[in-house]
Amino acid sequence: MDVKIAPSWKEHLSAEFSKPYFLSLVDFVKTEYSNQTVYPPGKEIFRAFDLTTFEDVKVVILGQDPYHGPNQANGLAFSVRDGIRMPPSLVNIFKEIKNEFGKELPPSGNLERWAEQGVLLLNATLTVRARQAGSHQKKGWEEFTDAVIRHISEERENVVFMLWGAYAQKKGSIIDEDKHFVLKSPHPSPFSADRGFFGNNHFKKANEYLSDKGKGEIEW
């Protein structure tokens, strides 16, 4: 079937779109958008892929679900729209960046500027029903995003993967750590940030690795 995803990704993922799990997923998602309030807006489901081409991926940050509150989700993991209050996990991400680089927290939690530099902000599940966290899990999205990770792992080299928390680390088990730089720590959630997310130096380590490989650093 014809999926409206950026051309650079379509080339690598086209085989997924005809598989039974994906056809079932499309039916489910269409029904949900017709009958429920679902985030992000339909045109932003593949926003992460629109902003970061396959060839330009330097860093992958894995999230789990889109935010399920009004006007929060914009298709990028951990990111919120301009003018929306930052959720606690995102605040903690910026606190860690401040710890590493001395940067003050930005006025907006919109991470499009990261995506445009080659940071793929990938949620494992790309849609969610309003106010119902996890409501679109185990419907097929995880299989699709596993395919995304697998293609990056197999067809690219020297990509940084940031895996925060047990869920991301389990999902990252398909990454070839001989070809890529995999960073692991607790999740930035307020429930776990003090157990090792703060002080992980992932953003600085990522830039050092990218620089060492002759790639441009990310302006975090």
N, C-alpha and C positions, 0 to 999 in steps of 0.2 A: 504494500500500500504506500501511497505518497505521504510521507511525514514531513511537515514543514520545519526542518532543522537545517542549520547552516550547512552549506555545500561541503565545506572541509570535513565535517563530521559525517555527512550522509554517505560519503565515499567509503568510510570505514565501518559504518554501522548499518548499512542497507540490508544486510542479511538478517538482522534482528527483526526488521519490520514485517517480515512475512511469517515469522514463527508463531505457533499457536498461542504462546503465553502473551505475546505482544498484541495480537489481535483481540484477545480476551481483555487485556488491559485497556485498550482503546475503547472498547464497548463500555467497560466499567466507568472510565473517566468521562466519557460523553454523557452517560446517564447521570453521573454525579453533578456535572456542571449544569445539566438541564433541570435537575430537581432540588439541588442543594446550593448553599453558598460555599464555594470552594476557592482556595488560594493556592498559588497566585492567580491573577487573571489569566485566562486561557492563552493569550498571546505571549505570555511571559514564562510559560512552562519550560521552554528550552532556552531561556535568556542567557544562562551560563555559557551555552554553546555559541550563541550569537556574538558574544563579546570576546570570547577566547577561542581562536581557531585551533584545530588539532595540531598544526605545525608550530604554533606559538606557545603551547603550554610549557611553562617553566616550573610551576608549582601547582600541586593539587591539594586543596583543603577539603576534607570530607566532613559533611554534616549528616544529620539523620532525616529530619522532617523540615518542611517549610514552617515558618511561624504561622500560627493559626488564629491570630488576632486581626481585627480590621485594619486594612491598609499597611500591614507590616511587610509581608513577603513580596519580594520583587524578582524571584527566580534565581537568586544567588544565595548560597549557603551562608548563614550568619548575618547577612546583610538586611537592612531595612531601607525603606524609601526616605528621601529627604523630608525633613520636618517631623519624622516619627521618632518618639523617644526610644533610645537604645535599650534593648533587652539586657539583662544582667550579664549573660555570657559574652555579648559583644563589648560591653563596658570592660569586662575583665581582659578581653583580647587587647583592647587599646591600652589598658593599664600595663600589660606585659610589654607592649611596644614602647611605652613611656619608660619602663624600667631598663629596656635594652638600648634605646636611642635618645632618651631624654625629650621625646616629643610630647607635647601636650595633647590631651584628648581632642579629636576633631569635633566640629559642630554637627556633623552629620554621620550617621552610621551606614550610609550608602557606600557599598564597596565596589561600585562599578569601576572606579579608578584602579583598583587592584586587578580586576578582570581584564581591563584593557592593557595591562602590562604583562599578561600571561599567567595570571593566577586563576585556575579553574576552581570555582567555588561550587562544589558538587554535593548536593544532597542525595542520600541513598534513595529517598522517595521524593518525587518531584511535585506532588500535589497533596493537599490535605483538606478535610472538611472543616469549616469554620468552628473554632472552639472545641475541636475534638482531635487532640494530639494523637498521632499514630493511626488515624482512621483509614488511611490509604496504604498502610503497610501490608505486605504479603499479598498484593494484588498483581505483581509483576514488575513493578518499578525496580525492585532490588536486583532482579535478574538483568534488567536493561543496564543499570548503572554498573553492575559487575562487568558487563561486556565493555562499557566505556573504559573502566580501569584496566581491563585485560588488554585492550587495544593499545592504550598508552604504554603499558608495561612492556608489551611485546614489540611494538613498532617504533618506539621512541627510546632515547637514551638520556641519562643524566637529568631526570626530572626529580624534583623534591616533592615528597609526599608528607603532609602533616596529618598524623592520625591521633586525634585527641579523644581519649576515652575508650572503653572496652569495645563499644559497638564499632567504631571506626577501625580499630586495630584488628578486629575479627574480619571485617570486610576487606581490609588491606592484605589479607593473607595471600592473595593472588599476585601481589607485586613481586617482581624479580629484584631482590635487594642487592644482587651483584651488579645490576645495571643502573640502579636508581638510589637516591639518598632518602631513606625513610626515617622520619622523626616521630617519636612516640612520647606521649605524656598523658596525664589525666586531662579530663575535659575542663574547659574554662567555666563551666557552670559554677555558681556560688557554692554548690554542695561539694565540689571537688577541686576547685582552683587552688586552694591552699595546700593541697596534697601533692603538688608537683607541677601544676600548670605554671603558676607564678615561678619565675626563675628558670624556665626550661630553655630560654634563649633560642627558641626555634627560628625566630625571624632573622636574627643575626647569623645563626648557623646556615640558614638557607642562603642568605646573601653571600656568605663566605664561600659556600660550595659553588654557587652560580658563577661567582667571580673567578674561582679556580678553574672552572670549565670553560671560561671565555665567554660567558653569557652575561648580559646586563643584570645588575642587581635590581630588586624590587624597591620602589619608593613606598615603604609601608606608612 
